[in-house]
Amino acid sequence: MASVTLADLTKEYGDLTAVDGLDLDVDDGELLCLLGPSGCGKSTTLRMLGGLETPTDGDVYIGDDRVTDEPPYERDTSMVFQSWALFPHKSVIENVAFGLKMDGVGEAARRERARDVLDVVEMGEFADADPEDLSGGQKQRVALARSLAIEPDVLLLDEPLSNLDKRLREQMQLELRNIHDEVETTFVHVTHDQNEAFTLADSIAIMNDGDVEQVGEPREVYDDPVSLFVEEFLGDTNLVDARVESEIDGGVVAATEFDESIEVPTAGGDVAAGDPLTISFRPEELDVSRAAADGGQSAAVASEDVTTSLEGTITDVLYRGSSVRFYVEIGETSVFFEQSVGDQSDFEVGEPVVVSWDPADLLVFSAGERVGRGGS
């Protein structure tokens, strides 16, 4: 095992800057996911770590060794790619033992090591099989075993599960997590799938436009996003545009697309009257009930426990398998919430409802940066 340090790492392709002054530390034995949208620079970062790309500027350290200028074969890393790239004319065990053969390990020793890692990935019974006879998930396990066989200090994984179907991908996520725990090797895993990152990672580094936006444990980056980009990228949420009307103790009164002004927390954030805001109403934090027979109350209501409510109308109902998503029109915008099929309240299109929330659950952003959350 070894730690990884990327210091002011930059990669330019002509006028295009793919990675821009990136700094990142990965602890010894950690499983870190580089998470971000396509084109954010995560695969380029991984390739520079593995020596497949040369940085324009900055440094790469594995442990205490600066390896910035070292070729891939001089670094104690191994990479698993999206494509399995197995040798079709070699058996499974010959594929797994290939790297050891290149390292000059004797036949008996390399076959023993290959069998050991095949057992780790639960492919021991397929040691003599033809790779062409394996399923996609089995091929991916063989590719993983081949990389693990050489016992790298750092294992690099470039979206290795992206070619698998949903059920197999989810199964492999759990198995990959267990494999990491068993082999205790430092993993750096690239993905664009936030669910995959949440399942696998000890830590997540969220990348945007060639740099790291935030690093932290999965729950930390979800509960406390530092920017609007992180909040939008990590799961679904309702984003509502607003504008500061006045300041109050612990927050502001903001005019919203709901056609109502509401109180929102800013927790000391530097905002003033007239400043634009974006307010995140996460669907899991919304409480929705049927409107009272007399029509309820359409204006924002703040009680002593600072719960706020607005009346709206159900406009769409989308069945999503195990859950149902409901859209509610409020003023000039709409929000959505979800219920599990077993718990759903059978709201119907056109039905008036009351949407309630606790301001302590709101996330508030100004100019893309978080300026507050109730209770924080």
C-alpha positions as CSV (number, residue, x, y, z in Angstrom):
1,M,0.0,0.0,0.0
2,A,1.0,3.6,-0.4
3,S,-0.4,7.1,-0.1
4,V,-0.9,9.3,-3.2
5,T,-0.3,13.1,-3.5
6,L,-1.1,15.2,-6.6
7,A,0.4,18.6,-6.3
8,D,-0.7,21.5,-8.5
9,L,-1.3,19.0,-11.3
10,T,-2.1,20.5,-14.7
11,K,-2.6,18.9,-18.1
12,E,-3.0,21.0,-21.2
13,Y,-3.8,19.9,-24.8
14,G,-3.0,23.0,-26.9
15,D,-5.6,25.6,-25.8
16,L,-7.6,23.1,-23.8
17,T,-6.9,22.7,-20.1
18,A,-8.1,19.3,-19.0
19,V,-6.8,19.4,-15.5
20,D,-6.1,22.8,-13.9
21,G,-3.8,23.0,-10.8
22,L,-5.4,20.0,-9.0
23,D,-4.3,19.2,-5.5
24,L,-5.3,15.9,-3.9
25,D,-4.2,13.5,-1.2
26,V,-5.2,9.9,-0.9
27,D,-4.4,8.0,2.3
28,D,-2.6,4.7,2.5
29,G,-5.2,2.0,2.0
30,E,-8.0,4.3,1.2
31,L,-10.6,3.8,-1.5
32,L,-11.1,7.2,-3.1
33,C,-13.5,7.9,-5.9
34,L,-12.9,10.6,-8.4
35,L,-16.5,11.7,-9.2
36,G,-17.7,14.1,-11.8
37,P,-19.4,14.6,-15.2
38,S,-17.9,13.7,-18.5
39,G,-15.1,16.0,-19.5
40,C,-14.3,17.2,-16.0
41,G,-10.7,15.7,-16.1
42,K,-11.1,12.7,-13.8
43,S,-9.8,10.1,-16.3
44,T,-7.0,12.4,-17.3
45,T,-6.0,12.8,-13.7
46,L,-6.0,9.0,-13.2
47,R,-3.9,8.5,-16.3
48,M,-1.3,11.0,-15.1
49,L,-1.2,9.1,-11.8
50,G,-0.6,5.9,-13.7
51,G,2.0,7.5,-16.0
52,L,-0.1,7.1,-19.1
53,E,-0.2,10.9,-19.5
54,T,2.6,13.4,-18.7
55,P,1.6,16.4,-16.7
56,T,2.1,19.8,-18.2
57,D,2.9,21.1,-14.7
58,G,2.8,19.8,-11.2
59,D,3.9,16.6,-9.4
60,V,2.8,13.1,-8.7
61,Y,3.9,11.3,-5.5
62,I,3.3,7.7,-4.6
63,G,4.3,7.3,-1.0
64,D,7.4,9.5,-0.5
65,D,8.6,9.0,-4.1
66,R,8.2,11.7,-6.8
67,V,7.1,9.7,-9.9
68,T,6.1,12.6,-12.1
69,D,8.5,11.7,-14.9
70,E,8.6,7.9,-14.3
71,P,7.1,5.7,-17.0
72,P,4.2,3.4,-16.1
73,Y,6.4,0.3,-15.6
74,E,8.5,2.2,-13.0
75,R,5.5,3.0,-10.9
76,D,4.0,0.5,-8.5
77,T,0.5,0.9,-9.9
78,S,-1.9,-1.1,-12.0
79,M,-4.9,0.0,-13.9
80,V,-8.3,-1.6,-14.7
81,F,-10.0,0.0,-17.7
82,Q,-13.5,0.2,-19.0
83,S,-12.8,-2.5,-21.5
84,W,-11.6,-5.8,-20.1
85,A,-8.8,-6.3,-22.7
86,L,-8.4,-10.0,-21.9
87,F,-6.2,-12.1,-24.1
88,P,-8.6,-14.3,-26.0
89,H,-6.0,-17.0,-26.8
90,K,-5.1,-17.4,-23.1
91,S,-7.0,-19.1,-20.4
92,V,-8.3,-17.2,-17.4
93,I,-5.4,-18.1,-15.2
94,E,-2.9,-17.3,-17.9
95,N,-4.5,-13.9,-18.3
96,V,-4.2,-13.3,-14.5
97,A,-0.6,-14.5,-14.4
98,F,0.6,-12.5,-17.4
99,G,1.9,-9.5,-15.5
100,L,3.8,-11.8,-13.1
101,K,5.3,-13.5,-16.1
102,M,6.5,-10.1,-17.5
103,D,8.0,-9.5,-14.0
104,G,10.0,-12.7,-14.3
105,V,8.1,-14.7,-11.7
106,G,8.5,-18.4,-12.1
107,E,5.6,-20.5,-13.5
108,A,4.7,-22.3,-10.3
109,A,4.8,-19.2,-8.2
110,R,2.8,-17.1,-10.7
111,R,0.1,-19.7,-11.1
112,E,-0.2,-20.0,-7.3
113,R,-0.5,-16.3,-7.0
114,A,-3.0,-16.2,-9.9
115,R,-5.2,-18.8,-8.2
116,D,-5.1,-16.9,-4.9
117,V,-6.4,-13.7,-6.5
118,L,-9.0,-15.6,-8.6
119,D,-10.3,-17.0,-5.3
120,V,-10.4,-13.4,-3.9
121,V,-12.7,-12.3,-6.8
122,E,-14.6,-15.6,-6.6
123,M,-13.5,-16.9,-10.0
124,G,-11.3,-19.8,-8.9
125,E,-13.5,-22.4,-10.5
126,F,-13.0,-20.7,-13.9
127,A,-9.2,-20.7,-13.8
128,D,-8.9,-22.9,-16.9
129,A,-11.9,-21.4,-18.8
130,D,-11.7,-19.5,-22.1
131,P,-12.4,-15.8,-21.5
132,E,-14.8,-15.7,-24.4
133,D,-17.1,-18.1,-22.5
134,L,-17.4,-15.7,-19.6
135,S,-20.2,-13.2,-18.8
136,G,-19.4,-9.4,-18.7
137,G,-19.2,-9.5,-14.9
138,Q,-16.9,-12.5,-14.9
139,K,-14.6,-10.9,-17.4
140,Q,-14.4,-7.8,-15.2
141,R,-13.5,-9.8,-12.2
142,V,-10.7,-11.5,-14.2
143,A,-9.4,-8.1,-15.3
144,L,-9.5,-7.0,-11.7
145,A,-7.6,-10.1,-10.6
146,R,-5.0,-9.6,-13.3
147,S,-4.3,-6.1,-11.8
148,L,-4.3,-7.3,-8.2
149,A,-1.9,-10.3,-9.0
150,I,1.1,-8.0,-9.3
151,E,0.3,-6.6,-5.8
152,P,0.5,-2.9,-6.8
153,D,0.8,-0.2,-4.1
154,V,-2.0,1.7,-5.9
155,L,-4.8,0.2,-8.0
156,L,-6.3,2.6,-10.5
157,L,-9.8,1.9,-11.8
158,D,-11.2,3.9,-14.8
159,E,-15.0,3.3,-14.8
160,P,-14.5,-0.5,-14.8
161,L,-18.2,-1.2,-14.2
162,S,-19.7,1.2,-16.8
163,N,-20.2,-1.6,-19.4
164,L,-22.3,-3.8,-17.1
165,D,-26.0,-3.8,-16.8
166,K,-27.6,-2.1,-13.8
167,R,-28.2,-5.2,-11.6
168,L,-24.7,-6.6,-12.3
169,R,-23.1,-3.2,-11.8
170,E,-24.7,-2.9,-8.3
171,Q,-23.6,-6.4,-7.4
172,M,-20.0,-5.7,-8.6
173,Q,-19.9,-2.5,-6.5
174,L,-20.5,-4.4,-3.3
175,E,-18.0,-7.1,-4.3
176,L,-15.4,-4.5,-5.2
177,R,-15.9,-2.9,-1.9
178,N,-15.4,-6.2,-0.2
179,I,-12.3,-7.0,-2.3
180,H,-10.7,-3.7,-1.3
181,D,-11.3,-4.5,2.4
182,E,-9.7,-7.8,1.9
183,V,-6.6,-6.9,-0.1
184,E,-6.0,-3.6,1.8
185,T,-4.6,-1.8,-1.3
186,T,-5.0,1.9,-2.0
187,F,-7.7,2.2,-4.7
188,V,-8.4,5.3,-6.9
189,H,-11.6,4.7,-8.7
190,V,-13.0,7.0,-11.5
191,T,-16.8,7.2,-12.0
192,H,-19.5,9.5,-13.1
193,D,-22.2,7.6,-11.1
194,Q,-22.8,9.2,-7.7
195,N,-24.6,6.1,-6.4
196,E,-21.5,4.0,-7.3
197,A,-19.3,6.5,-5.5
198,F,-21.5,6.4,-2.4
199,T,-21.4,2.6,-2.3
200,L,-17.7,2.2,-2.8
201,A,-15.8,5.2,-1.4
202,D,-14.1,5.9,1.8
203,S,-13.7,9.4,0.4
204,I,-15.1,11.2,-2.7
205,A,-13.3,13.9,-4.6
206,I,-15.9,15.7,-6.7
207,M,-14.3,17.2,-9.9
208,N,-15.6,20.1,-12.0
209,D,-13.9,21.8,-14.9
210,G,-10.5,20.2,-14.3
211,D,-10.2,20.8,-10.5
212,V,-11.5,19.3,-7.3
213,E,-14.5,21.1,-6.0
214,Q,-14.8,19.2,-2.7
215,V,-13.3,16.1,-0.9
216,G,-14.8,14.3,2.0
217,E,-16.6,11.2,3.2
218,P,-19.8,10.3,1.3
219,R,-22.1,11.5,4.0
220,E,-20.1,14.7,4.5
221,V,-20.2,15.8,0.8
222,Y,-23.9,15.0,0.6
223,D,-24.9,16.7,3.8
224,D,-22.6,19.7,3.5
225,P,-21.9,20.5,-0.2
226,V,-19.7,23.6,-0.5
227,S,-21.1,24.7,-3.8
228,L,-24.2,24.7,-6.0
229,F,-22.4,22.4,-8.4
230,V,-21.8,19.7,-5.8
231,E,-25.4,20.0,-4.6
232,E,-26.8,19.6,-8.1
233,F,-24.5,16.7,-9.0
234,L,-25.1,14.6,-5.9
235,G,-28.6,13.4,-6.5
236,D,-31.9,15.0,-7.3
237,T,-33.1,18.2,-5.7
238,N,-35.4,21.1,-6.2
239,L,-33.6,24.4,-7.0
240,V,-35.6,27.5,-6.6
241,D,-34.4,31.0,-7.6
242,A,-34.8,33.8,-5.1
243,R,-33.7,37.3,-4.2
244,V,-32.8,38.8,-0.8
245,E,-35.4,41.3,0.4
246,S,-34.2,41.9,3.9
247,E,-32.0,40.5,6.6
248,I,-33.2,38.9,9.8
249,D,-31.6,37.2,12.7
250,G,-29.7,34.1,11.3
251,G,-30.9,34.5,7.8
252,V,-32.8,36.6,5.2
253,V,-36.3,37.1,3.9
254,A,-36.2,36.2,0.2
255,A,-38.7,36.7,-2.7
256,T,-39.0,33.4,-4.5
257,E,-40.5,31.8,-7.7
258,F,-43.2,30.5,-5.4
259,D,-44.7,34.1,-5.7
260,E,-44.2,34.2,-1.9
261,S,-41.4,35.5,0.4
262,I,-40.0,33.0,2.8
263,E,-37.4,33.0,5.5
264,V,-34.1,31.2,4.7
265,P,-31.0,30.6,6.8
266,T,-27.7,32.1,5.7
267,A,-25.6,31.2,8.8
268,G,-23.4,34.3,8.6
269,G,-23.1,34.2,4.8
270,D,-22.2,37.5,3.2
271,V,-25.4,38.5,1.4
272,A,-27.3,41.7,1.2
273,A,-30.6,43.1,-0.1
274,G,-31.0,42.5,-3.8
275,D,-28.5,39.6,-4.0
276,P,-29.7,36.6,-6.0
277,L,-30.0,33.2,-4.2
278,T,-30.6,29.6,-5.2
279,I,-32.4,27.6,-2.5
280,S,-32.3,23.8,-2.5
281,F,-35.4,22.0,-1.3
282,R,-34.4,18.3,-1.2
283,P,-37.3,16.0,-1.9
284,E,-36.7,13.8,1.1
285,E,-37.1,16.9,3.4
286,L,-40.5,17.9,2.1
287,D,-43.7,17.0,3.9
288,V,-46.7,16.9,1.7
289,S,-50.3,16.6,2.8
290,R,-53.8,17.2,1.3
291,A,-55.0,20.7,1.5
292,A,-57.8,21.5,4.0
293,A,-61.3,21.4,2.7
294,D,-61.6,25.1,3.0
295,G,-58.7,25.6,0.7
296,G,-56.0,25.9,3.3
297,Q,-53.6,28.8,3.4
298,S,-51.8,29.9,0.3
299,A,-49.3,32.3,1.9
300,A,-46.1,31.2,3.6
301,V,-46.6,30.4,7.2
302,A,-43.9,30.5,9.9
303,S,-44.7,29.1,13.3
304,E,-42.7,29.0,16.4
305,D,-40.9,25.8,15.3
306,V,-40.1,27.7,12.0
307,T,-41.8,25.2,9.8
308,T,-42.9,26.8,6.5
309,S,-45.7,25.7,4.3
310,L,-47.1,26.6,0.9
311,E,-50.1,25.4,-1.0
312,G,-49.8,24.0,-4.5
313,T,-51.3,21.6,-7.0
314,I,-50.3,18.2,-8.2
315,T,-49.4,18.5,-11.9
316,D,-47.7,15.1,-12.7
317,V,-47.4,11.7,-11.2
318,L,-44.6,9.5,-12.5
319,Y,-44.4,5.8,-11.6
320,R,-40.7,4.9,-11.1
321,G,-40.9,1.2,-10.1
322,S,-40.3,1.1,-6.3
323,S,-41.3,4.8,-5.9
324,V,-43.7,7.3,-7.3
325,R,-42.6,10.9,-8.1
326,F,-45.1,13.7,-7.7
327,Y,-44.7,17.2,-9.1
328,V,-46.3,20.1,-7.4
329,E,-46.9,23.5,-9.0
330,I,-46.4,26.4,-6.6
331,G,-46.5,29.9,-8.0
332,E,-44.3,30.2,-11.1
333,T,-42.3,27.0,-10.4
334,S,-42.7,23.4,-9.3
335,V,-41.1,21.0,-6.9
336,F,-41.1,17.3,-6.7
337,F,-41.2,14.7,-3.9
338,E,-41.2,11.0,-3.9
339,Q,-42.9,8.2,-1.9
340,S,-42.3,4.5,-1.9
341,V,-45.0,2.5,-3.7
342,G,-46.2,1.0,-0.4
343,D,-46.3,4.4,1.4
344,Q,-47.7,6.5,-1.4
345,S,-50.8,8.6,-0.6
346,D,-52.5,8.3,-4.0
347,F,-52.3,12.0,-4.8
348,E,-54.0,12.7,-8.1
349,V,-53.2,15.2,-10.8
350,G,-55.1,18.5,-10.1
351,E,-55.3,17.8,-6.3
352,P,-54.4,20.7,-4.0
353,V,-51.8,19.9,-1.4
354,V,-49.7,21.7,1.2
355,V,-45.9,21.4,1.0
356,S,-44.1,21.9,4.2
357,W,-40.4,22.0,5.2
358,D,-38.2,23.0,8.1
359,P,-35.8,25.9,7.2
360,A,-33.1,24.0,9.1
361,D,-33.1,21.5,6.2
362,L,-32.6,24.1,3.4
363,L,-29.4,24.7,1.6
364,V,-28.8,28.2,0.3
365,F,-26.3,29.3,-2.4
366,S,-25.2,32.7,-3.7
367,A,-23.0,33.1,-6.8
368,G,-22.6,29.3,-6.8
369,E,-21.2,29.1,-3.2
370,R,-23.1,27.9,-0.2
371,V,-24.0,30.7,2.2
372,G,-26.0,28.9,4.7
373,R,-28.0,26.1,6.1
374,G,-30.3,26.2,9.1
375,G,-28.7,24.9,12.3
376,S,-25.2,25.2,10.8
